[in-house]
Amino acid sequence: MKRVVIYGILCLLGFAAVPHGELGAQTVRGAEREMPRLTVKTNALYWATASFNAGLEVGLDRRITLEVTGGYNPWTYADNRKFKFWMVQPEVRFWPYRRFSGHFIGANFIYSDFNAGGIEWLGMGTRRYEGSLFGVGLSYGYMWSIGKRWHVEATIGVGYVSLEYDEYVWKQCGRFLGHGRNSYLGPTKIGVSFSYTIM
């Protein structure tokens, strides 16, 4: 599975590295230099679940950017309830007008390791699941400028995810119930992010 993860990331990076048209005129090159080239960001919705997260987005062309985001939740709550995970989600984005402004569409890849259980509203009230997932997806979003260097971005995405996990009775040191595989087609990304332009 880790080979699939590495291959997926390399494919996205390879696509991003391919030239996407000759800029040509000096005025276009000058305009591109004036556009933001590098931003850092964080997703407020992750923080609402006490999950650390950060992202980096770099301009590759006038209308193409590469974003890499990651998240981490290390917490175990009362009665061994937990929603532990780490994840990485690189995404290549196309901006119809110009990068870091207005609408965008993206193609992304996701990989995560997780250990979650005892959370009723997620359908895990009596079970704990420990494993990994990987998948691909498409997203749509919009970015607003709220200052010279500050932006707000809203995004949502759908895709296909494959999961592989071990299942346990939820309580601490719970009985092993077996190994499972599953797949999922539906929402894979949601965010309201604040970003800051470094350069």
C-alpha positions in Angstrom: 0.0 0.0 0.0 2.9 2.4 0.8 4.1 1.9 -2.8 0.7 3.1 -4.1 1.0 6.2 -1.8 4.4 7.1 -3.1 3.4 6.4 -6.7 0.3 8.6 -6.3 2.3 11.5 -4.9 5.0 11.2 -7.6 2.3 11.3 -10.3 0.8 14.5 -8.9 4.2 16.1 -8.6 5.1 15.0 -12.1 1.9 16.5 -13.5 2.6 19.8 -11.6 6.1 19.9 -13.0 5.1 19.7 -16.7 5.1 23.2 -18.4 1.5 24.4 -19.0 2.0 26.7 -21.9 4.6 29.3 -22.9 4.0 32.6 -21.1 5.4 34.4 -24.1 5.0 38.2 -23.8 7.1 40.2 -21.3 3.9 41.7 -19.9 2.5 38.3 -19.0 5.8 37.4 -17.3 5.7 40.6 -15.3 2.1 40.1 -14.2 3.0 36.6 -13.1 5.9 37.9 -10.9 3.4 40.2 -9.2 1.0 37.4 -8.3 1.6 35.6 -4.9 4.0 32.7 -5.3 3.9 31.0 -1.9 1.3 30.8 0.9 1.0 29.0 4.2 -2.4 28.1 5.5 -4.5 26.3 8.2 -8.0 24.8 8.1 -10.3 26.2 10.8 -12.6 23.1 10.6 -9.7 20.8 11.7 -9.1 23.0 14.7 -12.7 22.6 15.6 -12.0 18.9 16.2 -8.7 19.7 18.1 -6.6 18.5 15.1 -3.3 20.2 14.3 -3.0 21.1 10.6 -1.0 23.2 8.2 -0.6 23.6 4.5 1.8 25.1 1.9 0.8 26.2 -1.6 3.2 27.2 -4.3 2.6 28.8 -7.7 3.9 26.7 -10.6 2.4 28.7 -13.4 0.0 31.7 -13.9 -3.0 29.4 -13.4 -1.5 26.3 -11.7 -0.6 25.8 -8.0 0.5 22.8 -5.9 -0.9 22.5 -2.4 0.3 20.1 0.3 -1.7 19.9 3.5 -1.3 17.7 6.5 -3.3 17.0 9.7 -2.6 15.3 13.0 -4.8 14.4 16.0 -3.0 12.6 18.9 -5.7 12.7 21.6 -7.4 9.9 23.6 -10.5 11.0 25.5 -12.3 9.6 28.5 -13.3 5.9 28.4 -10.7 5.3 25.6 -12.7 7.2 23.0 -10.3 8.4 20.3 -10.1 9.9 16.9 -6.3 9.6 16.3 -4.9 10.1 12.8 -2.2 11.7 10.7 -2.9 12.5 7.1 -1.3 14.1 4.0 -3.2 15.5 1.0 -1.3 16.9 -2.0 -3.4 18.7 -4.6 -2.7 20.3 -8.0 -5.0 23.3 -8.6 -6.2 25.1 -11.7 -7.3 28.7 -11.4 -9.4 29.9 -14.4 -8.4 33.6 -13.9 -5.1 33.6 -12.1 -3.6 31.8 -9.2 -4.7 32.6 -5.6 -7.7 34.5 -6.8 -11.4 33.4 -7.2 -12.5 30.0 -8.3 -10.3 26.9 -8.6 -10.7 23.2 -9.2 -8.2 20.6 -7.9 -7.1 17.0 -8.3 -5.8 15.5 -5.1 -4.5 12.4 -3.4 -4.9 11.4 0.3 -3.2 9.1 2.6 -3.9 8.6 6.3 -3.2 6.2 9.3 -6.0 6.2 11.9 -7.0 4.7 15.2 -10.6 5.6 16.1 -13.3 4.2 18.2 -16.0 4.8 20.8 -17.5 7.8 18.9 -21.2 7.2 18.5 -21.9 10.0 15.9 -19.4 8.4 13.6 -21.0 5.0 13.9 -18.2 3.6 16.1 -20.0 3.5 19.4 -19.0 -0.1 20.2 -16.0 -0.6 17.9 -12.5 0.6 17.4 -10.8 0.7 14.0 -7.0 0.9 13.4 -5.6 1.0 9.9 -4.9 3.2 6.9 -6.6 4.7 3.9 -5.7 6.1 0.6 -7.6 7.7 -2.2 -8.0 10.2 -5.0 -10.5 13.1 -5.5 -11.6 16.2 -7.2 -12.3 19.5 -5.4 -13.8 22.9 -6.0 -13.1 26.1 -4.1 -13.0 29.8 -3.9 -10.5 32.2 -2.4 -11.2 35.7 -1.1 -8.6 38.3 -0.4 -9.1 40.0 3.1 -5.9 42.0 3.2 -2.6 42.6 1.4 -1.3 39.2 2.4 -4.3 37.4 4.0 -6.9 35.2 2.3 -9.9 33.0 3.2 -10.5 29.9 1.2 -13.6 27.6 1.1 -13.2 24.2 -0.5 -15.1 20.9 -0.8 -14.1 17.7 -2.5 -15.4 14.3 -3.5 -13.5 11.1 -4.4 -12.8 7.4 -3.9 -11.1 6.1 -0.8 -9.9 2.5 0.0 -9.5 1.5 3.7 -7.7 -1.4 5.3 -8.1 -1.9 9.0 -8.2 -4.1 12.1 -11.4 -4.1 14.1 -11.6 -4.4 17.9 -14.2 -4.1 20.7 -14.1 -0.4 21.6 -13.1 -0.7 25.3 -9.4 -0.5 26.3 -7.6 -3.8 25.4 -10.7 -4.8 23.5 -11.0 -8.2 21.8 -9.7 -8.4 18.2 -12.6 -9.0 15.9 -10.9 -9.3 12.5 -9.3 -7.6 9.6 -11.4 -5.7 7.1 -11.2 -3.8 3.8 -13.7 -1.3 2.5 -14.1 1.4 -0.1 -15.9 4.7 -0.1 -17.2 7.1 -2.7 -18.3 10.5 -1.4 -16.9 13.6 0.3 -13.2 13.5 0.9 -12.3 17.1 1.6 -13.9 20.1 3.3 -12.3 23.3 4.5 -12.5 26.9 5.5 -8.9 27.9 5.6 -6.9 31.1 6.4 -3.8 31.6 4.3 -0.9 34.1 4.5 1.2 35.0 1.5 4.9 34.7 2.2 6.1 35.9 -1.2 
